[in-house]
Amino acid sequence: MKIEIKKFGTTLISRQTGREAFLALQPFLQDVKDNEKIEVDFDGVFVFSPSWGDEFLTPLINTYGERMVLRNTSNSSVQATLDILEKTNGKVFLQK
């Protein structure tokens, strides 16, 4: 399954909108098979805050672990947020 983050916006900054985005994704996640990868694509995202990321990515990595792969993470805002989330959650995001 591929999740294009830009569908939720290009400036992702609040905890509330991150939570809403994750909840909006739930119906699609019900169809994910046990061995299916979850690709989270950051192409087109300009601003990505730790609060938005915590509400969206943390539950995904807690559920799917190493099956979740992040793509197009070279944006400095995305990288800084991923670094913060890895330190606070103690989990490493796989990036391609």
Secondary structure by P-SEA (a helix, b strand, c coil): ccccccccccccccaaaaaaaaaaaccccccccccbbbbbbccccccccaaaaaaccaaaaaaccccbbbcccccaaaaaaaaaaaaaaccccccc
